[in-house]
Amino acid sequence: MARAQFSAETSGGGAFVRQPNRFTGRVTPDSTSPPGGGPDEHDRWPLEADRYRLIWCRACPWAHRARIVRGLLGLDDAISLGTVDPIRDERGWAFALDPDGFDPVLGVSFLSEAYLATDPDYTGRVTVPALVDTLTGRVVTNDYPQLTLDLSTEWRRLHAPDAPDLYPAGLRPEMDALMAEIHTDVNNGVYRCGFATSQEAYDEAFRALFARLDALSERLAGQRYLMGDTITEADVRLFTTLVRFDAAYHGHFKCNRHKLTEMPVLWAYARDLFQTPGFGETVDFDHIKRHYYGTHREINPSGIVPLGPDESGWTTPHGRG
Ligand SMILES: N[C@@H](CCC(=O)N[C@@H](CS)C(=O)NCC(=O)O)C(=O)O
């Protein structure tokens, strides 16, 4: 069997099994801690503007979600942003884009320093996104699905007055089910294709991925967004995978039944979102390609980054809405 990109997260059958999220603190107005205090007995941190820092990598789809949701809700001034270099070596995510290689707020060179300051025994992968407390340097959460839902629900007091409701209460049961399917087959499905170390595991992930994309195409043929007429978090989650599809997943992860540009409904839907304020300007195809092709050396040993595909189509009219 092929060597795994992440051996600790690969099953005996060659399937990629993603590690659980280590830090699951939540910032919430229900915290019983005072401003400036740490987490309460339920790991709830006080809701405060200008205290927490979102660490993201422009290449990472899970972190990209948080970056988009933060912007759509008008939380840019309340939560600062730190950006790691898209290329990571065995030392993990580095603040190599910052002057002198230090995050100017946290004062660290590697995200691992914040992880280890929080849990000195941590041995898993150090991942983005991470929400870090700037007062103590501790990681509040790297639980990416809960983080974005909390930005919508728990951070409401700090939203812009015209912030959209990305997680409407009445839609949650249907949205949760849909987002779970999208997570398994699409968001994580592309990784299950790319990191499979057996033909069987790859075949299964590939079939589930494209069956789900076909179903989503059908759904989106009759409505502008996944939940109807307005953008929700479900769209953000699908977008961050679709926008990487042709640049990374089609080639690097062998998700190649079709390119996004060959799936007309999904391609128009993705362009529609790309051209919506808060989406396209957060996309960095250079970081995306350099991260995937340059970092996963078990599946791309040369580290050569492809020059294509042509990205000019993203700004062409989408004809939706
Ligand atoms: N926190 C999640 C998902 C976030 C995630 O996987 N982020 C990627 C970037 S897309 C990461 O930080 N990977 C660390 C690495 O490649 O070592 C996990 O632990 O699997």
The ligand as an SDF file (V2000), in Angstrom:
LIG
                    3D

 20 19  0  0  0  0  0  0  0  0999 V2000
   -8.8480   20.9580   12.5410 N   0  0  0  0  0  0  0  0  0  0  0  0
   -9.1340   20.0200   11.5100 C   0  0  0  0  0  0  0  0  0  0  0  0
   -9.2920   20.5950   10.1360 C   0  0  0  0  0  0  0  0  0  0  0  0
   -8.4480   21.7430    9.7630 C   0  0  0  0  0  0  0  0  0  0  0  0
   -7.2980   21.2980    8.8940 C   0  0  0  0  0  0  0  0  0  0  0  0
   -7.1010   20.1170    8.6050 O   0  0  0  0  0  0  0  0  0  0  0  0
   -6.5450   22.2620    8.4600 N   0  0  0  0  0  0  0  0  0  0  0  0
   -5.3980   21.9290    7.6660 C   0  0  0  0  0  0  0  0  0  0  0  0
   -5.1430   22.8900    6.5640 C   0  0  0  0  0  0  0  0  0  0  0  0
   -6.3090   22.7350    5.2800 S   0  0  0  0  0  0  0  0  0  0  0  0
   -4.2010   21.9410    8.5630 C   0  0  0  0  0  0  0  0  0  0  0  0
   -4.0680   22.8350    9.3780 O   0  0  0  0  0  0  0  0  0  0  0  0
   -3.3320   20.9810    8.3950 N   0  0  0  0  0  0  0  0  0  0  0  0
   -2.1640   20.8530    9.1750 C   0  0  0  0  0  0  0  0  0  0  0  0
   -1.1670   20.0630    8.4620 C   0  0  0  0  0  0  0  0  0  0  0  0
   -1.2850   19.9300    7.2350 O   0  0  0  0  0  0  0  0  0  0  0  0
   -0.2520   19.6060    9.1390 O   0  0  0  0  0  0  0  0  0  0  0  0
   -8.2310   18.8150   11.5820 C   0  0  0  0  0  0  0  0  0  0  0  0
   -7.5830   18.6850   12.6000 O   0  0  0  0  0  0  0  0  0  0  0  0
   -8.2370   17.9750   10.7060 O   0  0  0  0  0  0  0  0  0  0  0  0
  1  2  1  0
  2  3  1  0
  2 18  1  0
  3  4  1  0
  4  5  1  0
  5  6  2  0
  5  7  1  0
  7  8  1  0
  8  9  1  0
  8 11  1  0
  9 10  1  0
 11 12  2  0
 11 13  1  0
 13 14  1  0
 14 15  1  0
 15 16  2  0
 15 17  1  0
 18 19  2  0
 18 20  1  0
M  END
$$$$
